[in-house]
Amino acid sequence: MSIERKIKRKREAKERKMQKDITSKLNMFDRLPEECLACEKAFDNQNKEMVSTWNVVVREVEGVVRLYCPDCWGTAQEVVKTYWAEKEDKE
């Protein structure tokens, strides 16, 4: 087999893998909730501001998609920082 053929086959395999990854991610997009998981505030996917400011957490292995509004996300981040700071203080 020529070098060019090997390179072409390798490139095609990468493209197939990328296409498969994209397809699986798009399938997860269908599972996007319509409200914040924490406060249940409605999410409008047609609103550009909401789409750019809300946070999505995807657990591919579990097949779970979680959605958080900016307020709840900020609160969660503070809780996590506090937890890790306290854990480091104990050590």
N, C-alpha and C positions, 0 to 999 in steps of 0.2 A: 504494500500500500504506500502511495506516495506521501510525502510530507504535507503537501497541499490538501490532500484528502483527509489526513488525520486532523489537521487544523480545522477544516470545514466541519468534520463530524463533531469535534469538541465544541465549536461555536454553536452548532445546531443543538447539541445536548444542553448547553447553557441557556439557549433561548427557550427550549421546551421547559426547563426547570423554572425560569423566570415566569413564563406564561402560566404554569401550574400554581406558582406562588401568588400571582396576581389574581387568578381565579378564586383561590381559597380566601384571599383577603376580601374580595368583592362579595363572596358568599357571607362573610362575617358582617359586612355592612348592612345586609338585610336584617340582621338581628339588633340593629341600633334601637334602643328604647325611645319612647316619646316623651320621657320626663326624667328629671334628676333622680338618681337612686336614693339620695339622702332626704331631700326636702320635697320631692315630687312636683317641682316647678315644671310647667310644660315646656317642651323643646320644639321650636319651629325650625325645621331644616331648610326652609326657604329664606330665613332671616340670616343675612351674611354676618351680622355682628355675633349672633348666637353661634353660628357655625365656627367662627374664628376664635371665640373666647371660651366655649365650653370644652371640657376635657373628656376624652374617651379612653377607657382602659379595656384592652382586649386580652383575653386569656384564651389563646388558640387551642391549647390542649384540652381545656374544659369546654370550649365552645361558648364562652360567655363574653358579652359585650356590656360594659357598664358606662353610664353617662353621668357626669357631674357638672353642675352649674359653677360659675367662678367663685361664688361665695362659699359653697360647700367644699370646693377643691382647696381654697385658701385655708379654711378651717382644718381640713384633713392634713394639709401640709404642716401647719403649726403643731398639730397633735403629734405627728411623726417626729418633727424636730425636737419637741419637748421630750418625747419618749427616748430618743437616742441620746439626748443630752443627759437625762437622768441615768440612763444605763451606763454611760461613760463615767459619770460621777461616782457610781457605785463600785466600779472596777478600779 
